[in-house]
């Protein structure tokens, strides 16, 4: 479910903010989510942060795929 939503929002963000900005924001947010999961170390927070990290990782993938596809034109 998280991945499906991330693909849609990631595509929208790539069009709205730009591919590179979306990739940078997604990479930073993904890293912060993992750092929070490590630092807090409570089961519910860890699960939520891993889902958040998955969301931003998939949004990064969409922007990355679109930048590669856009370069082939």
PyMOL Python script that loads the backbone (N, CA, C, O; Angstrom):
from pymol import cmd

cmd.read_pdbstr("""\
ATOM      1  N   UNK A   1       0.821  -1.187   0.000  1.00  0.00           N
ATOM      2  CA  UNK A   1       0.000   0.000   0.000  1.00  0.00           C
ATOM      3  C   UNK A   1       0.871   1.260   0.000  1.00  0.00           C
ATOM      4  O   UNK A   1       0.622   2.202  -0.753  1.00  0.00           O
ATOM      5  N   UNK A   2       1.889   1.260   0.851  1.00  0.00           N
ATOM      6  CA  UNK A   2       2.780   2.417   0.933  1.00  0.00           C
ATOM      7  C   UNK A   2       3.497   2.627  -0.395  1.00  0.00           C
ATOM      8  O   UNK A   2       3.652   3.763  -0.843  1.00  0.00           O
ATOM      9  N   UNK A   3       3.930   1.554  -1.020  1.00  0.00           N
ATOM     10  CA  UNK A   3       4.648   1.668  -2.289  1.00  0.00           C
ATOM     11  C   UNK A   3       3.758   2.243  -3.383  1.00  0.00           C
ATOM     12  O   UNK A   3       4.198   3.092  -4.158  1.00  0.00           O
ATOM     13  N   UNK A   4       2.527   1.792  -3.451  1.00  0.00           N
ATOM     14  CA  UNK A   4       1.615   2.299  -4.480  1.00  0.00           C
ATOM     15  C   UNK A   4       1.378   3.797  -4.322  1.00  0.00           C
ATOM     16  O   UNK A   4       1.386   4.544  -5.300  1.00  0.00           O
ATOM     17  N   UNK A   5       1.171   4.219  -3.096  1.00  0.00           N
ATOM     18  CA  UNK A   5       0.957   5.649  -2.839  1.00  0.00           C
ATOM     19  C   UNK A   5       2.233   6.433  -3.151  1.00  0.00           C
ATOM     20  O   UNK A   5       2.174   7.527  -3.713  1.00  0.00           O
ATOM     21  N   UNK A   6       3.373   5.873  -2.788  1.00  0.00           N
ATOM     22  CA  UNK A   6       4.652   6.550  -3.035  1.00  0.00           C
ATOM     23  C   UNK A   6       4.922   6.704  -4.523  1.00  0.00           C
ATOM     24  O   UNK A   6       5.460   7.728  -4.945  1.00  0.00           O
ATOM     25  N   UNK A   7       4.561   5.714  -5.323  1.00  0.00           N
ATOM     26  CA  UNK A   7       4.770   5.817  -6.768  1.00  0.00           C
ATOM     27  C   UNK A   7       3.946   6.968  -7.345  1.00  0.00           C
ATOM     28  O   UNK A   7       4.438   7.730  -8.178  1.00  0.00           O
ATOM     29  N   UNK A   8       2.716   7.092  -6.911  1.00  0.00           N
ATOM     30  CA  UNK A   8       1.863   8.171  -7.424  1.00  0.00           C
ATOM     31  C   UNK A   8       2.352   9.544  -6.957  1.00  0.00           C
ATOM     32  O   UNK A   8       2.475  10.469  -7.760  1.00  0.00           O
ATOM     33  N   UNK A   9       2.626   9.673  -5.668  1.00  0.00           N
ATOM     34  CA  UNK A   9       3.077  10.958  -5.138  1.00  0.00           C
ATOM     35  C   UNK A   9       4.475  11.291  -5.662  1.00  0.00           C
ATOM     36  O   UNK A   9       4.769  12.451  -5.953  1.00  0.00           O
ATOM     37  N   UNK A  10       5.326  10.290  -5.783  1.00  0.00           N
ATOM     38  CA  UNK A  10       6.666  10.516  -6.325  1.00  0.00           C
ATOM     39  C   UNK A  10       6.629  11.030  -7.753  1.00  0.00           C
ATOM     40  O   UNK A  10       7.412  11.905  -8.121  1.00  0.00           O
ATOM     41  N   UNK A  11       5.731  10.495  -8.553  1.00  0.00           N
ATOM     42  CA  UNK A  11       5.579  10.984  -9.925  1.00  0.00           C
ATOM     43  C   UNK A  11       5.084  12.417  -9.959  1.00  0.00           C
ATOM     44  O   UNK A  11       5.552  13.231 -10.755  1.00  0.00           O
ATOM     45  N   UNK A  12       4.136  12.712  -9.091  1.00  0.00           N
ATOM     46  CA  UNK A  12       3.623  14.081  -9.011  1.00  0.00           C
ATOM     47  C   UNK A  12       4.729  15.042  -8.568  1.00  0.00           C
ATOM     48  O   UNK A  12       4.898  16.112  -9.153  1.00  0.00           O
ATOM     49  N   UNK A  13       5.475  14.659  -7.542  1.00  0.00           N
ATOM     50  CA  UNK A  13       6.555  15.521  -7.062  1.00  0.00           C
ATOM     51  C   UNK A  13       7.653  15.704  -8.103  1.00  0.00           C
ATOM     52  O   UNK A  13       8.227  16.786  -8.223  1.00  0.00           O
ATOM     53  N   UNK A  14       7.943  14.649  -8.853  1.00  0.00           N
ATOM     54  CA  UNK A  14       8.963  14.755  -9.901  1.00  0.00           C
ATOM     55  C   UNK A  14       8.534  15.751 -10.970  1.00  0.00           C
ATOM     56  O   UNK A  14       9.365  16.485 -11.507  1.00  0.00           O
ATOM     57  N   UNK A  15       7.244  15.780 -11.279  1.00  0.00           N
ATOM     58  CA  UNK A  15       6.746  16.752 -12.254  1.00  0.00           C
ATOM     59  C   UNK A  15       6.666  18.155 -11.658  1.00  0.00           C
ATOM     60  O   UNK A  15       6.961  19.138 -12.338  1.00  0.00           O
ATOM     61  N   UNK A  16       6.271  18.250 -10.400  1.00  0.00           N
ATOM     62  CA  UNK A  16       6.036  19.547  -9.769  1.00  0.00           C
ATOM     63  C   UNK A  16       7.333  20.212  -9.310  1.00  0.00           C
ATOM     64  O   UNK A  16       7.568  21.384  -9.608  1.00  0.00           O
ATOM     65  N   UNK A  17       8.167  19.478  -8.595  1.00  0.00           N
ATOM     66  CA  UNK A  17       9.406  20.041  -8.040  1.00  0.00           C
ATOM     67  C   UNK A  17      10.608  19.882  -8.959  1.00  0.00           C
ATOM     68  O   UNK A  17      11.572  20.643  -8.876  1.00  0.00           O
ATOM     69  N   UNK A  18      10.544  18.902  -9.822  1.00  0.00           N
ATOM     70  CA  UNK A  18      11.689  18.564 -10.656  1.00  0.00           C
ATOM     71  C   UNK A  18      12.260  17.230 -10.197  1.00  0.00           C
ATOM     72  O   UNK A  18      12.131  16.847  -9.035  1.00  0.00           O
ATOM     73  N   UNK A  19      12.883  16.544 -11.116  1.00  0.00           N
ATOM     74  CA  UNK A  19      13.370  15.195 -10.822  1.00  0.00           C
ATOM     75  C   UNK A  19      14.510  15.205  -9.819  1.00  0.00           C
ATOM     76  O   UNK A  19      14.524  14.412  -8.878  1.00  0.00           O
ATOM     77  N   UNK A  20      15.461  16.101 -10.020  1.00  0.00           N
ATOM     78  CA  UNK A  20      16.639  16.128  -9.146  1.00  0.00           C
ATOM     79  C   UNK A  20      16.253  16.555  -7.731  1.00  0.00           C
ATOM     80  O   UNK A  20      16.712  15.958  -6.757  1.00  0.00           O
ATOM     81  N   UNK A  21      15.415  17.580  -7.610  1.00  0.00           N
ATOM     82  CA  UNK A  21      14.980  18.008  -6.278  1.00  0.00           C
ATOM     83  C   UNK A  21      14.228  16.904  -5.563  1.00  0.00           C
ATOM     84  O   UNK A  21      14.413  16.697  -4.364  1.00  0.00           O
ATOM     85  N   UNK A  22      13.382  16.194  -6.291  1.00  0.00           N
ATOM     86  CA  UNK A  22      12.641  15.084  -5.686  1.00  0.00           C
ATOM     87  C   UNK A  22      13.596  14.003  -5.206  1.00  0.00           C
ATOM     88  O   UNK A  22      13.393  13.422  -4.140  1.00  0.00           O
ATOM     89  N   UNK A  23      14.626  13.730  -5.980  1.00  0.00           N
ATOM     90  CA  UNK A  23      15.607  12.724  -5.579  1.00  0.00           C
ATOM     91  C   UNK A  23      16.366  13.166  -4.328  1.00  0.00           C
ATOM     92  O   UNK A  23      16.593  12.359  -3.426  1.00  0.00           O
ATOM     93  N   UNK A  24      16.754  14.425  -4.266  1.00  0.00           N
ATOM     94  CA  UNK A  24      17.498  14.928  -3.104  1.00  0.00           C
ATOM     95  C   UNK A  24      16.620  14.903  -1.856  1.00  0.00           C
ATOM     96  O   UNK A  24      17.045  14.420  -0.806  1.00  0.00           O
ATOM     97  N   UNK A  25      15.397  15.421  -1.967  1.00  0.00           N
ATOM     98  CA  UNK A  25      14.483  15.435  -0.827  1.00  0.00           C
ATOM     99  C   UNK A  25      14.190  14.017  -0.355  1.00  0.00           C
ATOM    100  O   UNK A  25      14.169  13.754   0.847  1.00  0.00           O
ATOM    101  N   UNK A  26      13.967  13.114  -1.285  1.00  0.00           N
ATOM    102  CA  UNK A  26      13.664  11.724  -0.928  1.00  0.00           C
ATOM    103  C   UNK A  26      14.844  11.044  -0.252  1.00  0.00           C
ATOM    104  O   UNK A  26      14.663  10.305   0.717  1.00  0.00           O
ATOM    105  N   UNK A  27      16.041  11.284  -0.751  1.00  0.00           N
ATOM    106  CA  UNK A  27      17.230  10.669  -0.147  1.00  0.00           C
ATOM    107  C   UNK A  27      17.452  11.181   1.275  1.00  0.00           C
ATOM    108  O   UNK A  27      17.759  10.400   2.176  1.00  0.00           O
ATOM    109  N   UNK A  28      17.299  12.480   1.474  1.00  0.00           N
ATOM    110  CA  UNK A  28      17.493  13.061   2.804  1.00  0.00           C
ATOM    111  C   UNK A  28      16.412  12.568   3.765  1.00  0.00           C
ATOM    112  O   UNK A  28      16.715  12.158   4.886  1.00  0.00           O
ATOM    113  N   UNK A  29      15.156  12.609   3.329  1.00  0.00           N
ATOM    114  CA  UNK A  29      14.056  12.180   4.194  1.00  0.00           C
ATOM    115  C   UNK A  29      14.156  10.689   4.532  1.00  0.00           C
ATOM    116  O   UNK A  29      13.853  10.283   5.655  1.00  0.00           O
ATOM    117  N   UNK A  30      14.576   9.885   3.572  1.00  0.00           N
ATOM    118  CA  UNK A  30      14.753   8.457   3.809  1.00  0.00           C
ATOM    119  C   UNK A  30      15.838   8.208   4.851  1.00  0.00           C
ATOM    120  O   UNK A  30      15.674   7.364   5.732  1.00  0.00           O
ATOM    121  N   UNK A  31      16.937   8.935   4.753  1.00  0.00           N
ATOM    122  CA  UNK A  31      18.021   8.792   5.720  1.00  0.00           C
ATOM    123  C   UNK A  31      17.600   9.242   7.115  1.00  0.00           C
ATOM    124  O   UNK A  31      17.944   8.601   8.108  1.00  0.00           O
ATOM    125  N   UNK A  32      16.862  10.336   7.188  1.00  0.00           N
ATOM    126  CA  UNK A  32      16.386  10.829   8.480  1.00  0.00           C
ATOM    127  C   UNK A  32      15.436   9.821   9.124  1.00  0.00           C
ATOM    128  O   UNK A  32      15.496   9.586  10.331  1.00  0.00           O
ATOM    129  N   UNK A  33      14.558   9.225   8.314  1.00  0.00           N
ATOM    130  CA  UNK A  33      13.631   8.228   8.856  1.00  0.00           C
ATOM    131  C   UNK A  33      14.372   7.035   9.450  1.00  0.00           C
ATOM    132  O   UNK A  33      14.003   6.539  10.514  1.00  0.00           O
ATOM    133  N   UNK A  34      15.414   6.576   8.767  1.00  0.00           N
ATOM    134  CA  UNK A  34      16.199   5.456   9.300  1.00  0.00           C
ATOM    135  C   UNK A  34      16.966   5.847  10.557  1.00  0.00           C
ATOM    136  O   UNK A  34      17.096   5.045  11.481  1.00  0.00           O
ATOM    137  N   UNK A  35      17.468   7.062  10.594  1.00  0.00           N
ATOM    138  CA  UNK A  35      18.169   7.543  11.788  1.00  0.00           C
ATOM    139  C   UNK A  35      17.220   7.622  12.983  1.00  0.00           C
ATOM    140  O   UNK A  35      17.591   7.252  14.097  1.00  0.00           O
ATOM    141  N   UNK A  36      16.010   8.097  12.757  1.00  0.00           N
ATOM    142  CA  UNK A  36      15.014   8.163  13.834  1.00  0.00           C
ATOM    143  C   UNK A  36      14.664   6.759  14.313  1.00  0.00           C
ATOM    144  O   UNK A  36      14.554   6.525  15.517  1.00  0.00           O
ATOM    145  N   UNK A  37      14.489   5.828  13.386  1.00  0.00           N
ATOM    146  CA  UNK A  37      14.179   4.447  13.769  1.00  0.00           C
ATOM    147  C   UNK A  37      15.292   3.855  14.621  1.00  0.00           C
ATOM    148  O   UNK A  37      15.025   3.128  15.578  1.00  0.00           O
ATOM    149  N   UNK A  38      16.524   4.161  14.282  1.00  0.00           N
ATOM    150  CA  UNK A  38      17.662   3.666  15.053  1.00  0.00           C
ATOM    151  C   UNK A  38      17.718   4.319  16.434  1.00  0.00           C
ATOM    152  O   UNK A  38      17.960   3.647  17.437  1.00  0.00           O
ATOM    153  N   UNK A  39      17.493   5.625  16.476  1.00  0.00           N
ATOM    154  CA  UNK A  39      17.652   6.369  17.723  1.00  0.00           C
ATOM    155  C   UNK A  39      16.542   6.088  18.728  1.00  0.00           C
ATOM    156  O   UNK A  39      16.809   5.968  19.924  1.00  0.00           O
ATOM    157  N   UNK A  40      15.304   5.982  18.263  1.00  0.00           N
ATOM    158  CA  UNK A  40      14.173   5.825  19.182  1.00  0.00           C
ATOM    159  C   UNK A  40      14.076   4.390  19.702  1.00  0.00           C
ATOM    160  O   UNK A  40      13.896   4.167  20.900  1.00  0.00           O
ATOM    161  N   UNK A  41      14.196   3.433  18.805  1.00  0.00           N
ATOM    162  CA  UNK A  41      14.221   2.013  19.162  1.00  0.00           C
ATOM    163  C   UNK A  41      12.994   1.555  19.964  1.00  0.00           C
ATOM    164  O   UNK A  41      13.124   0.788  20.919  1.00  0.00           O
ATOM    165  N   UNK A  42      11.820   2.022  19.577  1.00  0.00           N
ATOM    166  CA  UNK A  42      10.555   1.514  20.111  1.00  0.00           C
ATOM    167  C   UNK A  42       9.823   0.862  18.951  1.00  0.00           C
ATOM    168  O   UNK A  42       9.780   1.433  17.861  1.00  0.00           O
ATOM    169  N   UNK A  43       9.246  -0.318  19.152  1.00  0.00           N
ATOM    170  CA  UNK A  43       8.707  -1.092  18.033  1.00  0.00           C
ATOM    171  C   UNK A  43       7.762  -0.327  17.106  1.00  0.00           C
ATOM    172  O   UNK A  43       7.915  -0.403  15.887  1.00  0.00           O
ATOM    173  N   UNK A  44       6.809   0.394  17.643  1.00  0.00           N
ATOM    174  CA  UNK A  44       5.849   1.106  16.793  1.00  0.00           C
ATOM    175  C   UNK A  44       6.534   2.211  15.991  1.00  0.00           C
ATOM    176  O   UNK A  44       6.241   2.402  14.811  1.00  0.00           O
ATOM    177  N   UNK A  45       7.437   2.928  16.630  1.00  0.00           N
ATOM    178  CA  UNK A  45       8.169   3.998  15.941  1.00  0.00           C
ATOM    179  C   UNK A  45       9.058   3.413  14.850  1.00  0.00           C
ATOM    180  O   UNK A  45       9.156   3.970  13.757  1.00  0.00           O
ATOM    181  N   UNK A  46       9.699   2.298  15.147  1.00  0.00           N
ATOM    182  CA  UNK A  46      10.561   1.652  14.149  1.00  0.00           C
ATOM    183  C   UNK A  46       9.738   1.240  12.935  1.00  0.00           C
ATOM    184  O   UNK A  46      10.157   1.464  11.799  1.00  0.00           O
ATOM    185  N   UNK A  47       8.592   0.650  13.160  1.00  0.00           N
ATOM    186  CA  UNK A  47       7.730   0.232  12.042  1.00  0.00           C
ATOM    187  C   UNK A  47       7.297   1.444  11.223  1.00  0.00           C
ATOM    188  O   UNK A  47       7.360   1.413   9.994  1.00  0.00           O
ATOM    189  N   UNK A  48       6.861   2.507  11.887  1.00  0.00           N
ATOM    190  CA  UNK A  48       6.432   3.706  11.174  1.00  0.00           C
ATOM    191  C   UNK A  48       7.575   4.353  10.395  1.00  0.00           C
ATOM    192  O   UNK A  48       7.375   4.824   9.276  1.00  0.00           O
ATOM    193  N   UNK A  49       8.746   4.376  10.971  1.00  0.00           N
ATOM    194  CA  UNK A  49       9.891   4.986  10.291  1.00  0.00           C
ATOM    195  C   UNK A  49      10.368   4.130   9.114  1.00  0.00           C
ATOM    196  O   UNK A  49      10.803   4.670   8.097  1.00  0.00           O
ATOM    197  N   UNK A  50      10.291   2.815   9.239  1.00  0.00           N
ATOM    198  CA  UNK A  50      10.669   1.951   8.120  1.00  0.00           C
ATOM    199  C   UNK A  50       9.664   2.111   6.976  1.00  0.00           C
ATOM    200  O   UNK A  50      10.053   2.114   5.808  1.00  0.00           O
ATOM    201  N   UNK A  51       8.389   2.242   7.302  1.00  0.00           N
ATOM    202  CA  UNK A  51       7.384   2.510   6.262  1.00  0.00           C
ATOM    203  C   UNK A  51       7.618   3.877   5.620  1.00  0.00           C
ATOM    204  O   UNK A  51       7.469   4.032   4.408  1.00  0.00           O
ATOM    205  N   UNK A  52       7.981   4.857   6.431  1.00  0.00           N
ATOM    206  CA  UNK A  52       8.298   6.185   5.900  1.00  0.00           C
ATOM    207  C   UNK A  52       9.520   6.121   4.994  1.00  0.00           C
ATOM    208  O   UNK A  52       9.544   6.728   3.923  1.00  0.00           O
ATOM    209  N   UNK A  53      10.526   5.385   5.429  1.00  0.00           N
ATOM    210  CA  UNK A  53      11.728   5.214   4.611  1.00  0.00           C
ATOM    211  C   UNK A  53      11.397   4.520   3.297  1.00  0.00           C
ATOM    212  O   UNK A  53      11.926   4.891   2.249  1.00  0.00           O
ATOM    213  N   UNK A  54      10.535   3.527   3.344  1.00  0.00           N
ATOM    214  CA  UNK A  54      10.113   2.830   2.132  1.00  0.00           C
ATOM    215  C   UNK A  54       9.385   3.778   1.182  1.00  0.00           C
ATOM    216  O   UNK A  54       9.586   3.733  -0.031  1.00  0.00           O
ATOM    217  N   UNK A  55       8.539   4.636   1.748  1.00  0.00           N
ATOM    218  CA  UNK A  55       7.816   5.618   0.943  1.00  0.00           C
ATOM    219  C   UNK A  55       8.789   6.517   0.187  1.00  0.00           C
ATOM    220  O   UNK A  55       8.678   6.677  -1.029  1.00  0.00           O
ATOM    221  N   UNK A  56       9.737   7.100   0.907  1.00  0.00           N
ATOM    222  CA  UNK A  56      10.674   8.018   0.263  1.00  0.00           C
ATOM    223  C   UNK A  56      11.630   7.293  -0.678  1.00  0.00           C
ATOM    224  O   UNK A  56      12.054   7.863  -1.683  1.00  0.00           O
ATOM    225  N   UNK A  57      11.968   6.067  -0.372  1.00  0.00           N
ATOM    226  CA  UNK A  57      12.811   5.276  -1.262  1.00  0.00           C
ATOM    227  C   UNK A  57      12.102   5.022  -2.593  1.00  0.00           C
ATOM    228  O   UNK A  57      12.726   5.104  -3.651  1.00  0.00           O
ATOM    229  N   UNK A  58      10.814   4.717  -2.549  1.00  0.00           N
ATOM    230  CA  UNK A  58      10.053   4.495  -3.777  1.00  0.00           C
ATOM    231  C   UNK A  58       9.851   5.797  -4.546  1.00  0.00           C
ATOM    232  O   UNK A  58       9.884   5.797  -5.776  1.00  0.00           O
ATOM    233  N   UNK A  59       9.643   6.909  -3.836  1.00  0.00           N
ATOM    234  CA  UNK A  59       9.532   8.204  -4.510  1.00  0.00           C
ATOM    235  C   UNK A  59      10.843   8.540  -5.219  1.00  0.00           C
ATOM    236  O   UNK A  59      10.835   9.078  -6.326  1.00  0.00           O
ATOM    237  N   UNK A  60      11.964   8.221  -4.580  1.00  0.00           N
ATOM    238  CA  UNK A  60      13.277   8.412  -5.206  1.00  0.00           C
ATOM    239  C   UNK A  60      13.386   7.574  -6.480  1.00  0.00           C
ATOM    240  O   UNK A  60      13.875   8.045  -7.507  1.00  0.00           O
ATOM    241  N   UNK A  61      12.927   6.337  -6.397  1.00  0.00           N
ATOM    242  CA  UNK A  61      12.991   5.447  -7.561  1.00  0.00           C
ATOM    243  C   UNK A  61      12.205   5.974  -8.746  1.00  0.00           C
ATOM    244  O   UNK A  61      12.647   5.854  -9.889  1.00  0.00           O
ATOM    245  N   UNK A  62      11.053   6.552  -8.487  1.00  0.00           N
ATOM    246  CA  UNK A  62      10.242   7.120  -9.569  1.00  0.00           C
ATOM    247  C   UNK A  62      10.980   8.273 -10.233  1.00  0.00           C
ATOM    248  O   UNK A  62      11.061   8.337 -11.459  1.00  0.00           O
ATOM    249  N   UNK A  63      11.520   9.183  -9.428  1.00  0.00           N
ATOM    250  CA  UNK A  63      12.254  10.323  -9.979  1.00  0.00           C
ATOM    251  C   UNK A  63      13.495   9.855 -10.731  1.00  0.00           C
ATOM    252  O   UNK A  63      13.821  10.392 -11.790  1.00  0.00           O
ATOM    253  N   UNK A  64      14.178   8.868 -10.192  1.00  0.00           N
ATOM    254  CA  UNK A  64      15.378   8.331 -10.834  1.00  0.00           C
ATOM    255  C   UNK A  64      15.031   7.693 -12.175  1.00  0.00           C
ATOM    256  O   UNK A  64      15.732   7.910 -13.164  1.00  0.00           O
ATOM    257  N   UNK A  65      13.977   6.925 -12.216  1.00  0.00           N
ATOM    258  CA  UNK A  65      13.558   6.281 -13.461  1.00  0.00           C
ATOM    259  C   UNK A  65      13.147   7.306 -14.501  1.00  0.00           C
ATOM    260  O   UNK A  65      13.453   7.152 -15.683  1.00  0.00           O
ATOM    261  N   UNK A  66      12.453   8.356 -14.067  1.00  0.00           N
ATOM    262  CA  UNK A  66      12.002   9.359 -15.020  1.00  0.00           C
ATOM    263  C   UNK A  66      13.164  10.201 -15.536  1.00  0.00           C
ATOM    264  O   UNK A  66      13.132  10.652 -16.681  1.00  0.00           O
ATOM    265  N   UNK A  67      14.190  10.421 -14.713  1.00  0.00           N
ATOM    266  CA  UNK A  67      15.340  11.207 -15.195  1.00  0.00           C
ATOM    267  C   UNK A  67      16.155  10.392 -16.207  1.00  0.00           C
ATOM    268  O   UNK A  67      16.702  10.942 -17.163  1.00  0.00           O
ATOM    269  N   UNK A  68      16.226   9.095 -15.987  1.00  0.00           N
ATOM    270  CA  UNK A  68      16.936   8.234 -16.950  1.00  0.00           C
ATOM    271  C   UNK A  68      16.137   8.147 -18.247  1.00  0.00           C
ATOM    272  O   UNK A  68      16.702   8.248 -19.336  1.00  0.00           O
ATOM    273  N   UNK A  69      14.819   7.957 -18.130  1.00  0.00           N
ATOM    274  CA  UNK A  69      13.966   7.888 -19.312  1.00  0.00           C
ATOM    275  C   UNK A  69      13.932   9.197 -20.072  1.00  0.00           C
ATOM    276  O   UNK A  69      13.878   9.197 -21.301  1.00  0.00           O
ATOM    277  N   UNK A  70      13.964  10.312 -19.361  1.00  0.00           N
ATOM    278  CA  UNK A  70      13.959  11.620 -20.009  1.00  0.00           C
ATOM    279  C   UNK A  70      15.244  11.889 -20.766  1.00  0.00           C
ATOM    280  O   UNK A  70      15.240  12.634 -21.746  1.00  0.00           O
ATOM    281  N   UNK A  71      16.334  11.302 -20.332  1.00  0.00           N
ATOM    282  CA  UNK A  71      17.616  11.498 -20.993  1.00  0.00           C
ATOM    283  C   UNK A  71      17.754  10.724 -22.287  1.00  0.00           C
ATOM    284  O   UNK A  71      18.657  10.993 -23.080  1.00  0.00           O
ATOM    285  N   UNK A  72      16.870   9.767 -22.509  1.00  0.00           N
ATOM    286  CA  UNK A  72      16.958   8.934 -23.707  1.00  0.00           C
ATOM    287  C   UNK A  72      16.261   9.568 -24.918  1.00  0.00           C
ATOM    288  O   UNK A  72      16.374   9.063 -26.036  1.00  0.00           O
ATOM    289  N   UNK A  73      15.546  10.668 -24.695  1.00  0.00           N
ATOM    290  CA  UNK A  73      14.815  11.288 -25.820  1.00  0.00           C
ATOM    291  C   UNK A  73      15.740  11.991 -26.755  1.00  0.00           C
ATOM    292  O   UNK A  73      15.295  12.564 -27.750  1.00  0.00           O
TER     293      UNK A  73
END
""", "prot")
cmd.dss("prot")
cmd.show_as("cartoon", "prot")
cmd.util.cbc("prot")
cmd.orient("prot")
